[in-house]
Every structure is written in structure tokens, then in C-alpha cells.
Amino acid sequence: MDTFCKMTDEELVVSYAGGDDCAFDLLLSRHKQSLYSYIFYTVRDRGLAEDLFQDTFVKAIITIRQGRYVESGRFGAWLMRIAHNLIIDYFRRKRSENTVSNDDCETDLFNDPSLCDDTVEMEMVKSQVCSDVKKLIGFLPEVQREVLEMRYYRDLSFREIADATGVSINTALGRMRYAILNMRRMATDHKMILTVN
């Protein structure tokens, strides 16, 4: 195991593809915290985050075992992309399921605004909220503003943000968290409403 600890992610992938399960155990231990944090931060549901976390590694295992892994030098970013795509797929399925039946739901899905086309008034509200959000972003500390803009306006993963800014994924996540907390505080202080009902 000591030999494995000195290996790069890519060397471990090659070793695992060759049948050495210990190599994957180390890959898992290296990336599990940052991957889980990213998934949980996105979905805000512990049970769902655990399911998506496991699905991500299952998909990684299958891809590597089938010899289809081609992300040389970017194993962590590749994992994040798998997780990101699984999250999107989950919510697309959920939305699709919710439009089929209203019988088993506590809320009235047929009157759920998120499933309907927006009215002119709603578009105006959304436009104002976007404008207010951009103003608040301008008041954030530079490192927080940078992470937020990279995530939401450039659609970068937290791994990619970490690589681009020279920090760990946990630091990037922390900066995002503080950015959102600061924006909520500023919005409260200035009596801004940043949600669309």
C-alpha cells in the first residue's frame, strides 16, 4: 500500500484497470471527501448525496474496467463531471416523473410554477432578481466573487475552479459557501428578495 501512496491518480487508474483493487481503494480515499462535498452542496440532501456519490464511483469503475477512461491527468475533474451529469439526470427524471401523476404528492404539481411557462410578470421579476444578484456579487471579496462567477457564469466544476485558482476543492467550496452567506446577509440588510416564487 505504501507503493500505491506514491503513485499518481493516472498510475492508480492503470493499475486498477489491470485488476488491482487496492489501487481503486486509494483513488476512492483520495477523492471521496471533495466529491461528496460537491454533491451534497449541490443537492442539499444527505441520502440523495450518498446515492449519487455511490453511483458516481460505480460509473467510474465500469468505465475504467471497460478500458474507456481517457482523461489523462484529470481524474478528479472527470469524477466531478460524472457526478454533475448524474445530478442533472436525476433532476430531469424527477421533473419528468412529477409531470405524469399528481396522486402521490403532498403538493399540487399541476399548479407548480416551476413546471409552467413563465408569465410576463414572472419574467420581469426574474430579470430584477438577476440584476440584484449581479449587484451583490460586485460587493463580495474578490476570492469569493471569483469562485461564484466561475461556478455559475462559466459552469466550471469545483475541481476545475480549484485547479484554476491554485487552491484545494474544499477551499473553493468554502469560498462559495461564504459568498452565498454574504449575499444572503447583504440581501437581508437591503431588504432584497432573491427568490422567485
C-alpha positions in Angstrom: 0.0 0.0 0.0 3.0 2.3 0.6 3.9 2.0 -3.0 0.4 3.0 -4.1 0.5 6.1 -1.9 3.4 7.5 -4.1 1.5 6.8 -7.4 -0.3 9.5 -9.3 -4.1 9.1 -9.9 -3.4 8.1 -13.5 -0.9 5.4 -12.5 -3.5 4.1 -10.0 -6.2 4.0 -12.8 -3.9 1.9 -15.0 -3.1 -0.4 -12.0 -6.8 -0.8 -11.3 -7.7 -1.4 -14.9 -5.1 -4.2 -14.7 -7.1 -5.8 -11.9 -5.6 -4.4 -8.7 -8.5 -3.4 -6.5 -6.2 -1.8 -3.9 -5.4 0.9 -6.4 -9.1 1.9 -6.6 -9.4 1.9 -2.8 -6.7 4.6 -2.7 -8.3 6.6 -5.5 -11.6 6.5 -3.5 -9.9 7.6 -0.3 -8.1 10.5 -2.2 -11.3 11.9 -3.8 -14.2 10.8 -1.6 -14.3 13.9 0.6 -14.2 16.5 -2.1 -16.6 14.6 -4.4 -19.1 14.0 -1.6 -18.9 17.7 -0.5 -19.5 18.8 -4.1 -22.6 16.5 -4.5 -24.1 17.4 -1.1 -23.5 21.1 -1.6 -25.4 20.8 -4.9 -28.4 18.6 -3.9 -28.6 19.5 -0.1 -30.0 16.1 0.8 -27.8 13.7 2.6 -29.5 10.5 1.4 -29.6 11.6 -2.2 -26.0 12.8 -2.0 -24.9 9.3 -0.7 -26.7 7.6 -3.6 -25.3 9.9 -6.2 -21.8 9.5 -4.7 -22.0 5.7 -5.0 -23.4 6.0 -8.5 -20.5 8.2 -9.5 -17.9 5.7 -8.4 -19.9 2.8 -9.9 -19.9 4.6 -13.2 -16.1 5.3 -12.8 -15.4 1.6 -12.0 -17.4 0.4 -15.1 -15.7 3.0 -17.4 -12.2 2.1 -16.2 -12.8 -1.7 -16.3 -14.1 -1.4 -19.8 -10.9 0.5 -20.8 -12.8 3.6 -21.8 -11.1 6.0 -19.4 -9.2 8.6 -21.5 -9.0 11.6 -19.1 -5.2 11.6 -18.7 -4.1 13.8 -15.8 -7.6 14.9 -14.8 -9.1 12.0 -12.8 -10.6 14.3 -10.1 -12.2 16.7 -12.7 -13.5 13.6 -14.5 -15.2 12.3 -11.3 -16.8 15.7 -10.8 -18.2 15.7 -14.3 -19.7 12.3 -13.8 -21.3 13.4 -10.6 -22.5 16.7 -12.2 -24.1 14.7 -15.1 -25.8 12.2 -12.7 -27.2 15.1 -10.7 -28.7 16.7 -13.8 -30.1 13.3 -14.9 -31.7 12.8 -11.5 -33.5 16.1 -11.5 -34.6 15.7 -15.1 -36.1 12.4 -14.3 -37.7 13.8 -11.2 -39.2 16.6 -13.1 -40.5 14.2 -15.8 -42.0 11.9 -13.2 -43.7 14.8 -11.4 -45.5 15.8 -14.6 -47.1 12.4 -15.0 -49.1 11.9 -11.9 -50.3 14.2 -9.1 -51.8 11.4 -6.9 -49.0 10.5 -4.6 -47.7 14.0 -3.9 -48.4 16.3 -1.0 -48.1 19.4 -3.2 -50.2 20.1 -6.2 -47.8 19.5 -9.1 -50.2 20.7 -11.7 -50.1 24.2 -10.1 -46.4 24.2 -9.5 -45.0 27.3 -11.2 -41.6 25.6 -11.8 -43.4 23.3 -14.3 -45.2 26.0 -16.2 -44.2 28.6 -18.7 -43.5 32.0 -17.1 -45.8 34.9 -17.4 -44.6 38.3 -18.5 -44.8 39.4 -14.8 -42.7 36.4 -13.7 -40.1 37.2 -16.4 -39.9 40.8 -15.1 -39.4 39.5 -11.5 -36.7 37.1 -12.6 -34.9 39.9 -14.5 -35.0 42.1 -11.4 -33.7 39.3 -9.2 -30.8 38.6 -11.7 -30.0 42.3 -11.7 -30.0 42.4 -7.8 -27.8 39.3 -7.7 -25.2 40.8 -10.0 -25.1 44.0 -7.9 -24.5 41.9 -4.7 -21.8 39.9 -6.4 -19.9 43.1 -7.1 -19.6 43.7 -3.3 -18.1 40.3 -2.5 -14.5 39.9 -1.6 -12.5 39.1 -4.8 -11.8 35.4 -4.0 -15.5 34.7 -3.2 -16.6 36.6 -6.3 -14.1 34.7 -8.5 -15.4 31.3 -7.3 -19.0 32.2 -7.7 -18.6 33.6 -11.2 -16.6 30.6 -12.3 -19.2 28.2 -11.0 -22.4 29.9 -12.1 -21.4 32.0 -15.1 -18.7 29.8 -16.6 -20.1 26.5 -15.4 -16.8 25.2 -14.1 -16.7 22.2 -11.7 -15.2 22.8 -8.3 -12.2 20.7 -9.3 -11.6 23.0 -12.3 -12.1 26.1 -10.1 -9.6 24.7 -7.6 -7.1 24.0 -10.4 -7.6 27.4 -11.9 -7.2 29.3 -8.6 -4.5 27.1 -7.1 -6.4 26.1 -4.0 -8.0 22.8 -2.8 -11.5 21.8 -3.7 -12.5 22.3 0.0 -11.2 25.8 -0.1 -13.1 26.5 -3.3 -16.3 25.1 -1.7 -15.7 27.2 1.4 -15.3 30.4 -0.6 -18.5 29.6 -2.4 -20.3 29.0 0.9 -19.1 32.3 2.3 -20.1 34.1 -0.9 -23.6 32.8 -0.7 -23.8 33.6 3.1 -22.5 37.1 2.4 -25.0 37.7 -0.4 -27.9 36.5 1.8 -26.8 38.8 4.6 -26.5 41.8 2.2 -29.9 41.0 0.6 -31.5 40.9 4.1 -29.8 44.2 5.1 -31.1 45.9 1.9 -34.5 44.1 2.0 -33.9 42.4 -1.3 -35.8 39.3 -2.3 -33.6 36.9 -4.2 -36.1 34.1 -4.8 -38.8 33.7 -7.4 -42.0 32.1 -6.1 
